[in-house]
Every structure is written in structure tokens, then in C-alpha cells.
Amino acid sequence: MKAFAIAAIITSLAVPALAQGDPAKAEANKAEEQKKKESEQIERAYKEMLKRTTREQPVKKTDPWGNLR
């Protein structure tokens, strides 16, 4: 019974340490989130640029012989 109690105490003390996780994984997750945010910003900027270029260039048909007729 004594051994079981000691094992339970050791286990209960070790659980919070495992819950903290690996710092290297936390760094990798932060880097991955940063890359994801950057790619979203690039995608938004690209879409905005496409919207601006299509609005700024109206479709005009020119008639090169219009002045001669």
C-alpha cells in the first residue's frame, strides 16, 4: 500500500510537468502561425491589387480611323 501511495504521489507531481510541453514544439508552432499570417496577408494584398487593376482599366474600344471618316 505504501508503494502504491508513493507511486500515486510521483505520478501526480509529474503530470503538470508533462502538460507544459516541449519548448521546441512551441517555437515551431509560433513560426508556423507567423508563416500562415504572412501568407494570408500576401493573399489579401494580391486580391486587392487584382481588384484595383480591373477597376482602373476600363474597356474602351478605339477606332483608329474615326478621325478620317
Secondary structure, DSSP 8 states (H G I E B T S, - for coil): -HHHHHHHHHHHHHHHHHHT--HHHHHHHHHHHHHHHHHHHHHHHHHHHHHHHHHHS------TTTTT-
